[in-house]
């Protein structure tokens, strides 16, 4: 089931056919996709594309529609790393770790275009900042 808050995602190569439906006969798409290798870390191998020719059809990738209007902090993209331990499903029991990370881009965000799609400092969150989750005291 699709979630309205999560970008459309394809696991390649197993979902190649469905993914390639986003590209016209010319091999281009109006949508921008962020391509993430299965074994990458720290931004290595991640790229943005509108053309199917940039994608190895046999590569193990996760392809996601790029969020065109992301939330920003001081003009920069960010993501949150919050750690949760689930100890039970029924009843649902979750524990939220006190520390987390905010990962920030180092350059201000501008919507992707042909001149900035290769700018990893604008589109990928590369620097980490520790955050603390505030918890309410139980009575």
C-alpha positions in Angstrom: 0.0 0.0 0.0 1.3 3.5 -0.9 1.8 6.0 1.9 1.1 9.6 1.0 4.1 10.9 3.1 6.8 8.6 1.5 8.2 9.1 -2.0 7.4 6.5 -4.6 10.2 3.9 -4.3 11.5 1.2 -6.6 13.9 -1.6 -5.8 16.0 -2.3 -8.9 16.5 -4.5 -10.8 13.4 -6.4 -9.6 11.1 -3.5 -10.2 12.8 -2.3 -13.4 9.7 -2.6 -15.6 7.5 -0.5 -13.3 10.3 2.1 -12.8 11.0 2.5 -16.5 7.3 3.4 -17.1 8.2 6.8 -15.7 10.3 7.5 -18.8 8.9 8.4 -22.2 10.0 7.1 -25.5 13.0 9.5 -25.5 14.2 8.0 -22.2 13.5 11.1 -20.2 11.1 11.9 -17.4 9.5 15.0 -16.0 10.2 13.6 -12.6 13.6 13.6 -11.0 14.8 10.4 -9.3 17.4 10.0 -6.6 19.3 6.7 -7.2 20.9 5.0 -4.2 23.2 2.0 -4.5 22.5 -0.9 -2.2 26.0 -1.0 -0.7 26.6 2.7 -0.5 27.2 4.9 2.5 28.0 8.5 3.3 26.5 9.6 -0.1 28.9 7.4 -2.2 27.3 6.4 -5.5 24.1 8.5 -5.0 23.0 10.6 -8.0 20.0 12.5 -9.4 18.7 11.8 -12.8 15.8 12.5 -15.3 17.2 10.1 -17.9 17.0 6.3 -18.0 20.3 6.1 -19.9 22.2 7.0 -16.7 21.0 3.8 -15.0 22.6 0.4 -15.4 19.6 -1.9 -15.9 21.3 -4.7 -13.9 22.5 -2.6 -11.0 21.2 -3.1 -7.5 19.7 0.3 -6.7 16.9 2.0 -4.8 15.2 4.6 -6.9 13.0 7.2 -5.3 11.1 10.1 -6.7 12.9 13.2 -5.6 11.0 15.4 -3.2 10.6 18.7 -5.1 9.6 20.9 -2.1 11.4 19.5 1.0 11.1 21.0 4.5 14.2 23.2 5.1 16.1 24.5 8.1 17.7 27.9 7.4 17.3 27.1 3.6 19.0 23.7 3.8 17.7 20.2 3.4 17.9 17.9 6.4 16.9 14.5 7.6 16.4 13.0 11.0 17.9 9.8 12.4 15.9 8.8 15.4 16.4 5.4 17.0 13.4 3.3 18.1 13.3 -0.1 19.8 10.0 -2.1 19.2 9.6 -4.8 21.9 6.1 -5.8 21.1 3.5 -5.5 18.3 0.4 -6.5 20.3 0.2 -4.4 22.3 2.5 -2.0 20.5 5.4 -1.1 22.7 8.1 1.3 21.5 11.1 2.9 23.2 12.6 6.1 21.8 16.3 6.5 22.4 17.2 9.9 23.9 19.8 10.8 21.3 19.4 11.2 17.5 21.0 12.9 14.6 20.0 15.8 12.3 21.9 15.5 9.0 22.1 18.7 7.1 23.1 19.7 3.6 25.9 22.3 3.6 24.5 24.5 0.8 21.2 26.2 0.5 18.5 24.2 -1.4 17.5 25.2 -4.9 15.1 23.1 -6.9 17.1 20.6 -9.1 17.9 21.7 -12.6 20.5 20.8 -15.2 23.1 23.1 -13.6 22.8 21.9 -10.0 21.7 18.2 -10.2 25.3 17.1 -9.5 25.7 19.3 -6.4 25.8 16.7 -3.6 26.3 19.5 -1.0 22.8 20.9 -1.9 20.9 17.6 -2.4 22.5 15.1 0.0 22.6 15.4 3.8 26.3 14.9 4.6 27.1 16.5 7.9 25.8 15.2 11.3 24.7 17.2 14.3 23.7 15.5 17.5 20.2 16.2 18.9 18.5 15.3 22.1 14.9 14.1 22.2 12.9 15.7 25.0 10.9 13.3 27.0 7.9 14.0 29.3 8.3 12.7 32.8 5.7 10.1 33.7 3.7 10.6 36.9 
